[in-house]
Amino acid sequence: MNAELFLILFLSLVIVYWLDAMRVKEIARSACQRACSESDVVFLDDTVFLSRFRLQRNAMGQVALFRQYQFEFTSDGSSRYQGNVQMLGKRVQSLHMDVFRI
C-alpha cells in the first residue's frame, strides 16, 4: 500500500513539474518572439531550447528555478544569430541577442 502511495505521489510531482516547465518555456518563447518582432528580425524555428538549469534565490530570498533558454533568429534570411533568455521562476530576468547585420 505504501509503495502505491509513493508511486502516485512521485508521478504527481513529475506531472506538476512538467506542466510548470512547459508554461515557463512558453513564457520564454513569447518573450523571444516579441524581442525579435521589436528588432525587426525573424524568430527562427518558433522555439527555444533549455541550455542551463539550477536553483537560485530570487529578489525576496526565496529559492526558485533558474532556466536559460537559447534561440536563433535571422535578419537577412541567410545568417543565423543566437540569443538567450534567462528566467527565474516564471519571470524573464534578461534577454540578449547577438549583434546582427541589418
N, C-alpha and C positions, 0 to 999 in steps of 0.2 A: 504494500500500500504506500509506504514512504517513497519507494523508488518511482512509482507512478506520479505521485505528487511532485517530486523533484523534477521529473521529466516535463510535466505540464508547466511548471514554473520556469524552467530553463527555456522551453520553446516560446513561452510568452515573452520572456525577456529578449530573445532573439528577434521576434516579430516587432516588438516595440522599438528596438534599436534600428532595425531595417527600415521601418516606416519613418523614423526620425532622420536617418541618413538620406533617404530619398527626398524628404522635404528640404533639408539643408542643401542638397545638391541642386534642387530646383531653384532655390533662392539664389545660389551662386550662379547658375546658368542664366537666370533672368538679369542679374547684375552685369554679367559679361555681355549679354546681348544688348542691354541698354548702353553700356560704355562704348561698344562698337558702333552702335547707331549714332551716338552723340559725336563720335570721332569720324564719322562718315567712312567706315571700313566695313568689310563683310565678315561676320562671325562664322567661321568655318565649321562644318560638321554639326552645328547646332548642339554642341555638347561640351561638357567639362569632364576632366578625369582627376581623381584623387591622387595627389603626389606626396602629401605629408599628413600625419595624424598623430596627435598627442593630447595629453591633458595639460591644461594651462589655467591659471587664475584669471578671472575677469576683473573689471574695474572695482567691483564690490568685494573682491577677495574670494569669491566662490569658485570652485573648480568647475571648469566647463571643457567641452571637447573643442580642440583647435583642429581645423582642417584647412589644407591648402589645395586648391584645385588649379589645374593648368588648362589653358585653352589656346586655340590658334585662330588667327584672323589674317586677312589679306587686304591690301589697299589697291592693288593693281590687277589682281586675278592670277598672277603668276608666282608671286613671292609669298611664302608663309612666314608669319611672325608669331611669336609666343607672348602669352600673357598669363597672369595668375591672379587669383582672388583668394584672400585669406579670410576665413570665417571663424568666429569664436561663438560657440553655441549656434544660434540662428541669425547672428548679426554679421554683416560684412565689416571686417576690420580695415582692409585695404584692397585696392585693385590696381595692378600695374600692367602696363602694356609696353612691349618693346618699341623702340623708336622705329618708325616706318617711313617709307618713301611715299610721297603724295603723287 
